[in-house]
Amino acid sequence: MLDYLIVGLGLAGVSFCEQLESSGKTYKVISDTSQTSSIVAGGLYNPVILKRFTMAWKAKEQLELSTSFYASIEKKLELKLNYKLPVLRRFASIEEQNLWFEACDKTGLEDFLSPKLLKNTNSGIDAPFGYGEVLGTGRIDTAAMISKYTTYLLSKELFWQETFDFEALQMDSEYVAYKTIKAKCIVFAEGYGLKKNPFFKYLPMTSTKGEYLTIKAPELNETCAIKSSIFLIPWEKDLYRVGATYKWKDITNLPTEESKIELVEKLDALIQCDYEVVDQVAGIRPTVTDRRPLVGRHPVQDNMFVLNGFGSRGVMIAPFASEQLLNLMERNEALHPEMDINRFTKKHFKN
Ligand SMILES: Cc1cc2nc3c(=O)[nH]c(=O)nc-3n(C[C@H](O)[C@H](O)[C@H](O)COP(=O)(O)OP(=O)(O)OC[C@H]3O[C@@H](n4cnc5c(N)ncnc54)[C@H](O)[C@@H]3O)c2cc1C
């Protein structure tokens, strides 16, 4: 009998596998390719909400955990994943500069907002009011991580590539059984796939589709990620990611012409050199009505758990939420109440 069966190998699934490995637990993973969020993600980690100049939820704790967490995966996979990358917030006006400098003095933010006004020195970019720099930022190559993690699990015979068949799941008070697998517990980490999960689809998950363009701009020569109405992220040589969009109705992973037009318009307002669009990708962010993760034990099935709802900040939340989940399962430590799915139990389950 295994300790754990995990369904889903995006950021949530990988981070939970890592927690299990460091605790010496046995497990198997089942995943398909129906969701693409972790593969198309920009992979940025940045503790500040750049629209309002406020800290993201639990960002300081998450950032501290993330650094050692991704370093340990890099070591295991022998693959560079963490690229330190300055994030510059482009100011649209003097008023925005003033708001930034006010925010720099606020408790919590002072460690992450540089109080220096940076002048734009790149002639390929239009930024007459300059930038503010966020400190401690970077990018995780999430696509490479998931691809290599899959190979790693396959080499250890710990991975089945298939769509989870709920008809084949048997629940017992002591174990769960799925085809030839028997495990003490099951953890669902399906991203937006949760909508098809009969046990957890009651949770208030919404879809936020996001699309990125990849552009080739040999004259741009930018080495920082720039946030204006969109992010411009240096990718590989001469390549940049541009995005992302936020759409709430379309739940497909297909790139759209509408988003391409929107992104090109925003890009044209930011850069002033030639470029060519060379790729476009899309994915669904698993977002939650109250903007907090969905973590915890099923209200009725004691050995069934969920790890989800990372929204647009999966890179930083995944190590934090997966550690909390393991602490709940192995040591019965309470989850942070704001992410515990218990907050929705009363509404959906009697007693
Ligand atoms: C365009 C875009 C840009 C983003 N940029 C950033 C960023 O810069 N920084 C950041 O922190 N976050 C970013 N995000 C958000 C981040 O990608 C998500 O928070 C994160 O990927 C969610 O991870 P997950 O593992 O919960 O879900 P997913 O990545 O969706 O993974 C779930 C996995 O489970 C599988 N699955 C689902 N159902 C089943 C089933 N029934 N059977 C078997 N397998 C199943 C799916 O195929 C998938 O492999 C971005 C997202 C998008 C879409």
The ligand as a Gaussian input file, in Angstrom:
#p B3LYP/6-31G(d) Opt

LIG

0 1
 C       -1.123000      32.713000     -19.151000
 C       -0.798000      32.422000     -17.712000
 C        0.275000      33.080000     -17.118000
 C        0.607000      32.818000     -15.797000
 N        1.689000      33.432000     -15.258000
 C        2.046000      33.168000     -13.977000
 C        3.210000      33.750000     -13.424000
 O        3.945000      34.495000     -14.088000
 N        3.507000      33.477000     -12.120000
 C        2.735000      32.652000     -11.348000
 O        3.046000      32.430000     -10.175000
 N        1.621000      32.068000     -11.874000
 C        1.262000      32.311000     -13.146000
 N        0.151000      31.734000     -13.684000
 C       -0.701000      30.929000     -12.799000
 C       -0.157000      29.537000     -12.590000
 O        0.176000      29.028000     -13.832000
 C       -1.221000      28.666000     -11.871000
 O       -1.482000      29.188000     -10.603000
 C       -0.729000      27.228000     -11.735000
 O       -0.272000      26.750000     -12.954000
 C       -1.797000      26.287000     -11.216000
 O       -1.187000      25.025000     -11.071000
 P       -2.026000      23.721000     -10.805000
 O       -1.068000      22.612000     -10.643000
 O       -3.017000      23.948000      -9.711000
 O       -2.921000      23.520000     -12.115000
 P       -2.502000      23.036000     -13.595000
 O       -1.260000      23.662000     -14.033000
 O       -3.728000      23.237000     -14.423000
 O       -2.204000      21.488000     -13.430000
 C       -3.212000      20.535000     -13.227000
 C       -2.778000      19.238000     -13.869000
 O       -3.769000      18.225000     -13.594000
 C       -4.131000      17.585000     -14.816000
 N       -5.503000      17.090000     -14.688000
 C       -6.635000      17.824000     -14.543000
 N       -7.704000      17.003000     -14.469000
 C       -7.220000      15.724000     -14.558000
 C       -7.843000      14.447000     -14.566000
 N       -9.160000      14.283000     -14.409000
 N       -7.053000      13.348000     -14.705000
 C       -5.702000      13.469000     -14.835000
 N       -5.075000      14.681000     -14.825000
 C       -5.831000      15.785000     -14.697000
 C       -3.980000      18.690000     -15.857000
 O       -3.905000      18.212000     -17.172000
 C       -2.682000      19.344000     -15.392000
 O       -1.573000      18.616000     -15.849000
 C       -0.185000      31.927000     -15.027000
 C       -1.239000      31.252000     -15.631000
 C       -1.548000      31.488000     -16.967000
 C       -2.665000      30.737000     -17.609000

